[in-house]
Amino acid sequence: MKIGIVGLPNAGKSTLFNALTEGQAQVGAYAFTTIDQNLGVATVPDSRLDQIVQVIKPDKVTPTSVQFVDIAGLVKGASKGEGLGNKFLSHIREVEAIAHVVRCFTNEQNPDPANPAEDIEVINLELTMADLDMAERRIQKISKEIKSGEKQVKAELAVLEKTKTALEEGKPVRLAGLNDEEEEQLSPLNLLTDKQVIYVANVEESEIGNENNPFLTQVRQIAVKEGSKAIQISAEIEAEISQLSDEEEKAFLDDLGIEESGLSKLIKASYSLLGLITFYTVGPNECRAWTIRAGTTAPEAAGKIHTDMQRGFIKAEVVDWQHLIEDGSWNVAKENAHLRMEGKEYVIADGDVVLFKFNV
């Protein structure tokens, strides 16, 4: 999974990126501190995997991970090239979801009063205008091919016209009411407003946990209206957490009255929006977490590990992670009839622990 972190200059994007990934993005109190995109990988916090490891005690543990992309601050006019906007927008096209960091604080470096609704509107307008420009250029190109009478060309043109109308009305593509087939036709364009968005309300450290923060309320109202997600984070707190051990982090969060880190919140919101789940493979050599889309069949999940496993799939031995913890071992789970044999039609469930049988 690849998530792009976007927002207006000085919203706290690079501070958050560094905290999440222990990266080295440059941070500064001026526009365009970030010019080139910064890439970083964060391990997905997974308490289930931690518990499985305590039971199996493998030589190696491999959690799943997320790649974050710190994309330079967008500004008004980015879709027309302002502030190197075209370059920055191209970076967003490469990600699966967008974490939109919104300034919900005022400090010495940012003395102007925070206005989350206005800031969100600026970014969304630029993304919409960039998509509209791309849709219009594509319409212009394939309109010349319509005389060929091919059904595929006519179908694509119809979807593009529908998309253009939505964008002209200020609607993101993800809210244009497209069906799966229409979405598939649009996928090569990689439109920016077709991507799922998590709004990240970046609040002052003293405001973390305050559910009545008026700026947070603004962000949440916008997210609900769009069918998106909104989470509350203090980038400064996340920066402090990134320097702590697991035990120190837990104590620190307890002192602040926070149940989970911002990274955990962002991961959960991303999984929910993108329809992702986790399954596990276990053994004395390695316990590993794997991320797949909900609805993935057992052979397809096997292919996530290796294409040969999907090609030669025979069956899957499956046990729910909680049963594995309760039983204490794979063999005891089998003796207690918690182990199931599943075939090619089985759809992997979140939390399944799986042993694939295959032959090539």
C-alpha positions as CSV (number, residue, x, y, z in Angstrom):
1,M,0.0,0.0,0.0
2,K,1.3,3.4,-1.0
3,I,-0.1,6.5,0.7
4,G,0.6,10.1,-0.4
5,I,0.8,12.7,2.3
6,V,-0.4,16.1,0.9
7,G,-1.5,19.4,2.3
8,L,-0.7,23.1,2.1
9,P,2.8,24.3,2.9
10,N,3.6,24.2,6.6
11,A,0.6,22.0,7.5
12,G,3.0,19.6,9.2
13,K,3.3,17.1,6.4
14,S,7.0,16.5,6.6
15,T,7.1,16.4,10.4
16,L,4.4,13.7,10.3
17,F,6.2,11.8,7.5
18,N,9.4,11.7,9.5
19,A,7.6,10.6,12.6
20,L,5.7,7.8,10.8
21,T,8.7,6.5,8.8
22,E,11.7,7.7,10.8
23,G,12.6,9.4,7.5
24,Q,14.8,12.3,6.8
25,A,12.5,14.7,5.0
26,Q,13.6,18.3,5.4
27,V,11.4,20.4,7.6
28,G,11.2,24.2,7.6
29,A,8.9,27.1,8.2
30,Y,8.6,28.2,4.6
31,A,6.9,27.1,1.5
32,F,8.4,24.3,-0.6
33,T,10.8,23.0,2.0
34,T,10.0,19.7,0.2
35,I,10.7,19.9,-3.5
36,D,11.2,16.2,-4.5
37,Q,9.0,13.6,-3.1
38,N,10.3,11.7,0.0
39,L,9.7,8.0,0.3
40,G,9.6,6.0,3.5
41,V,8.3,2.7,4.8
42,A,6.5,2.2,8.1
43,T,5.8,-1.1,9.8
44,V,2.1,-1.7,10.4
45,P,1.3,-2.0,14.1
46,D,-0.3,-5.4,14.6
47,S,-1.2,-6.7,18.1
48,R,-2.5,-10.0,16.6
49,L,0.9,-10.8,15.0
50,D,2.5,-10.0,18.3
51,Q,0.3,-12.5,20.1
52,I,0.9,-15.1,17.4
53,V,4.6,-14.7,17.7
54,Q,4.4,-15.3,21.5
55,V,2.8,-18.7,20.8
56,I,4.8,-19.8,17.7
57,K,8.2,-18.3,18.8
58,P,9.6,-18.2,15.2
59,D,13.2,-17.3,14.3
60,K,12.0,-14.4,12.2
61,V,9.0,-12.0,12.3
62,T,7.9,-10.1,9.2
63,P,5.1,-7.6,9.7
64,T,3.4,-6.0,6.7
65,S,4.3,-2.5,5.8
66,V,3.0,0.7,4.2
67,Q,5.0,3.1,2.0
68,F,4.4,6.8,2.6
69,V,5.2,9.5,0.1
70,D,5.8,13.0,1.4
71,I,4.5,15.2,-1.5
72,A,5.6,18.8,-1.6
73,G,3.0,21.4,-0.4
74,L,0.4,22.3,-2.9
75,V,-0.7,25.9,-3.4
76,K,-3.6,27.7,-5.1
77,G,-3.0,27.4,-8.8
78,A,-1.1,24.1,-8.6
79,S,-3.2,22.6,-11.4
80,K,-1.9,25.4,-13.6
81,G,1.7,24.9,-12.6
82,E,2.0,27.3,-9.7
83,G,4.6,26.4,-7.2
84,L,5.9,23.5,-9.4
85,G,2.3,22.2,-9.0
86,N,2.3,19.9,-12.1
87,K,5.3,18.0,-10.9
88,F,3.8,17.6,-7.4
89,L,0.4,16.5,-8.8
90,S,2.1,13.8,-10.9
91,H,3.5,12.3,-7.7
92,I,0.0,12.0,-6.2
93,R,-1.1,9.9,-9.2
94,E,1.3,7.1,-8.1
95,V,-0.4,6.5,-4.7
96,E,-3.4,4.4,-3.8
97,A,-4.8,6.7,-1.1
98,I,-4.2,10.3,0.0
99,A,-3.6,11.4,3.6
100,H,-4.5,15.1,3.5
101,V,-2.9,16.9,6.4
102,V,-4.9,19.9,7.5
103,R,-3.5,22.6,9.8
104,C,-5.6,22.8,12.9
105,F,-3.3,24.9,15.0
106,T,-1.8,28.4,15.3
107,N,1.8,29.0,16.4
108,E,4.7,31.4,16.0
109,Q,5.6,29.9,12.6
110,N,2.0,30.0,11.5
111,P,0.4,33.1,13.1
112,D,-2.6,33.3,10.8
113,P,-5.7,31.7,12.3
114,A,-6.3,28.2,11.2
115,N,-9.1,27.7,8.6
116,P,-9.4,23.9,7.9
117,A,-12.4,24.2,5.6
118,E,-10.8,26.8,3.4
119,D,-7.5,24.9,3.3
120,I,-9.2,21.7,2.3
121,E,-11.2,23.6,-0.4
122,V,-7.9,24.9,-1.9
123,I,-6.4,21.4,-2.2
124,N,-9.5,19.8,-3.4
125,L,-10.1,22.4,-6.1
126,E,-6.6,21.9,-7.5
127,L,-7.0,18.2,-7.6
128,T,-10.4,18.6,-9.3
129,M,-9.1,21.1,-11.9
130,A,-6.2,18.8,-12.7
131,D,-8.6,15.9,-13.3
132,L,-10.9,18.1,-15.4
133,D,-8.0,19.1,-17.6
134,M,-7.0,15.4,-18.0
135,A,-10.5,14.3,-18.7
136,E,-11.0,17.0,-21.3
137,R,-7.8,16.2,-23.1
138,R,-8.8,12.5,-23.2
139,I,-12.2,13.4,-24.6
140,Q,-10.7,15.5,-27.3
141,K,-8.4,12.7,-28.3
142,I,-10.9,9.8,-28.5
143,S,-13.6,12.0,-30.1
144,K,-11.5,11.7,-33.2
145,E,-11.9,7.9,-33.0
146,I,-15.6,7.8,-32.5
147,K,-16.2,7.5,-36.2
148,S,-14.8,4.0,-36.0
149,G,-18.0,2.9,-34.3
150,E,-16.2,0.7,-31.8
151,K,-18.3,0.0,-28.7
152,Q,-15.3,0.4,-26.5
153,V,-14.6,3.9,-27.7
154,K,-18.2,4.9,-27.3
155,A,-18.4,3.5,-23.8
156,E,-15.2,5.3,-22.7
157,L,-16.4,8.6,-24.1
158,A,-19.7,8.2,-22.2
159,V,-17.8,7.6,-19.0
160,L,-15.5,10.5,-19.6
161,E,-18.5,12.9,-20.3
162,K,-20.1,11.7,-17.0
163,T,-16.9,12.3,-15.2
164,K,-16.4,15.7,-16.7
165,T,-19.9,16.8,-15.7
166,A,-19.2,15.7,-12.1
167,L,-15.9,17.5,-12.0
168,E,-17.4,20.7,-13.4
169,E,-20.0,20.5,-10.5
170,G,-17.1,20.4,-8.1
171,K,-17.6,16.7,-7.3
172,P,-14.6,14.4,-6.9
173,V,-14.6,11.4,-9.3
174,R,-15.1,9.0,-6.3
175,L,-18.5,10.6,-5.7
176,A,-19.6,10.7,-9.4
177,G,-21.7,7.5,-9.0
178,L,-19.6,5.3,-11.4
179,N,-20.1,1.6,-11.4
180,D,-17.3,-1.0,-11.3
181,E,-17.2,-1.2,-15.1
182,E,-17.0,2.5,-15.5
183,E,-14.3,2.8,-12.8
184,E,-12.3,0.2,-14.8
185,Q,-12.5,2.2,-17.9
186,L,-11.2,5.3,-16.1
187,S,-8.4,3.5,-14.2
188,P,-5.7,4.2,-16.9
189,L,-6.1,7.9,-16.3
190,N,-5.3,7.5,-12.6
191,L,-7.4,10.5,-11.7
192,L,-6.5,12.3,-8.4
193,T,-10.0,12.7,-7.1
194,D,-10.8,9.0,-7.7
195,K,-8.5,8.1,-4.8
196,Q,-9.7,7.6,-1.3
197,V,-8.9,10.4,1.2
198,I,-8.1,10.4,4.9
199,Y,-8.2,13.9,6.4
200,V,-5.5,14.2,9.1
201,A,-6.4,17.0,11.5
202,N,-3.0,18.1,12.8
203,V,-3.7,19.7,16.2
204,E,-1.5,21.2,18.9
205,E,0.0,18.9,21.4
206,S,-2.3,20.4,24.1
207,E,-5.4,19.7,22.0
208,I,-4.8,16.0,21.4
209,G,-7.7,13.9,22.6
210,N,-10.0,16.9,22.7
211,E,-13.0,15.7,20.6
212,N,-14.7,19.1,20.9
213,N,-11.9,20.9,19.1
214,P,-13.8,23.2,16.6
215,F,-11.1,22.7,13.9
216,L,-11.4,19.0,14.2
217,T,-15.2,19.3,14.0
218,Q,-14.9,21.2,10.7
219,V,-12.6,18.5,9.2
220,R,-14.9,15.7,10.4
221,Q,-18.0,17.3,8.9
222,I,-16.3,17.6,5.5
223,A,-15.1,14.0,5.7
224,V,-18.6,12.7,6.5
225,K,-20.1,14.7,3.6
226,E,-17.6,13.1,1.2
227,G,-17.7,9.6,2.6
228,S,-14.1,9.9,3.6
229,K,-12.3,9.4,7.0
230,A,-11.0,11.9,9.4
231,I,-8.5,11.3,12.2
232,Q,-6.9,13.5,14.8
233,I,-3.1,13.6,15.1
234,S,-0.5,15.9,16.6
235,A,2.6,15.7,14.4
236,E,4.7,16.9,17.2
237,I,3.6,14.1,19.5
238,E,4.2,11.6,16.7
239,A,7.7,13.0,16.4
240,E,8.3,12.4,20.1
241,I,6.8,8.8,19.9
242,S,9.1,7.9,17.0
243,Q,12.1,8.3,19.3
244,L,10.7,5.9,22.0
245,S,10.9,2.1,22.5
246,D,7.6,0.1,22.4
247,E,7.4,0.1,26.3
248,E,8.2,3.8,26.5
249,E,5.6,4.6,23.8
250,K,2.9,2.8,25.7
251,A,3.7,4.7,28.9
252,F,3.8,8.0,27.0
253,L,0.5,7.4,25.4
254,D,-1.0,6.3,28.7
255,D,0.2,9.6,30.3
256,L,-1.5,11.6,27.6
257,G,-4.7,9.5,27.8
258,I,-4.3,8.4,24.1
259,E,-5.3,4.8,23.2
260,E,-3.2,4.5,20.0
261,S,-0.6,6.3,18.0
262,G,-1.3,8.4,15.0
263,L,0.4,5.8,12.8
264,S,-2.1,3.1,14.0
265,K,-5.0,5.5,13.4
266,L,-3.9,6.2,9.9
267,I,-3.3,2.6,9.1
268,K,-6.7,1.5,10.3
269,A,-8.4,4.3,8.4
270,S,-6.5,3.4,5.2
271,Y,-7.4,-0.3,5.5
272,S,-11.0,0.5,6.1
273,L,-11.2,2.9,3.1
274,L,-9.3,0.6,0.7
275,G,-11.1,-2.6,1.8
276,L,-7.9,-4.3,3.0
277,I,-7.5,-7.2,5.5
278,T,-4.6,-9.1,6.9
279,F,-3.9,-12.9,7.0
280,Y,-0.9,-14.7,8.5
281,T,1.5,-17.5,7.7
282,V,3.3,-19.2,10.6
283,G,6.1,-21.7,11.1
284,P,9.3,-22.2,13.2
285,N,11.3,-20.2,10.7
286,E,9.0,-17.2,10.2
287,C,5.7,-15.7,11.2
288,R,4.5,-13.2,8.6
289,A,1.6,-10.8,8.0
290,W,0.2,-10.3,4.5
291,T,-2.1,-7.5,3.3
292,I,-4.8,-8.4,0.7
293,R,-8.1,-6.9,-0.4
294,A,-11.3,-8.2,1.2
295,G,-12.8,-10.8,-1.1
296,T,-9.5,-12.4,-2.1
297,T,-9.8,-16.2,-2.6
298,A,-7.4,-18.7,-1.1
299,P,-5.5,-19.3,-4.4
300,E,-5.2,-15.6,-5.0
301,A,-3.8,-15.1,-1.5
302,A,-1.3,-17.9,-2.1
303,G,-0.2,-16.0,-5.2
304,K,0.6,-13.1,-3.0
305,I,3.3,-15.3,-1.5
306,H,4.5,-16.9,-4.8
307,T,2.9,-17.3,-8.2
308,D,3.8,-21.0,-8.2
309,M,1.6,-21.5,-5.1
310,Q,-1.4,-20.0,-6.9
311,R,-0.7,-22.0,-10.0
312,G,-0.4,-25.3,-8.2
313,F,-2.9,-24.6,-5.4
314,I,-4.4,-27.8,-3.9
315,K,-6.0,-26.6,-0.6
316,A,-5.5,-24.4,2.4
317,E,-5.4,-25.3,6.0
318,V,-7.0,-22.4,7.9
319,V,-7.4,-21.5,11.6
320,D,-8.7,-18.3,13.1
321,W,-5.9,-16.4,14.9
322,Q,-7.8,-16.4,18.2
323,H,-8.2,-20.1,18.1
324,L,-4.5,-20.5,17.4
325,I,-3.7,-18.3,20.5
326,E,-6.1,-20.2,22.7
327,D,-4.9,-23.7,21.6
328,G,-1.2,-22.7,21.8
329,S,0.0,-24.6,18.6
330,W,-1.0,-25.6,15.1
331,N,-1.3,-29.3,16.1
332,V,-3.5,-28.6,19.1
333,A,-5.8,-26.4,17.0
334,K,-6.1,-29.4,14.6
335,E,-6.9,-31.8,17.5
336,N,-9.6,-29.3,18.8
337,A,-11.2,-29.2,15.3
338,H,-10.4,-25.6,14.9
339,L,-8.4,-26.3,11.8
340,R,-10.4,-26.3,8.5
341,M,-9.6,-27.6,5.1
342,E,-10.6,-25.1,2.4
343,G,-10.6,-25.3,-1.4
344,K,-10.3,-22.9,-4.3
345,E,-13.5,-21.1,-3.7
346,Y,-12.7,-20.1,-0.1
347,V,-12.5,-16.4,0.5
348,I,-9.8,-15.4,3.0
349,A,-11.1,-13.7,6.2
350,D,-9.4,-11.0,8.2
351,G,-7.2,-12.7,10.9
352,D,-7.0,-16.1,9.1
353,V,-3.8,-18.1,9.7
354,V,-3.2,-20.1,6.6
355,L,-1.0,-23.0,5.4
356,F,-1.2,-23.4,1.7
357,K,-0.8,-26.8,0.0
358,F,0.3,-26.8,-3.6
359,N,2.1,-28.8,-6.2
360,V,3.9,-27.7,-9.4
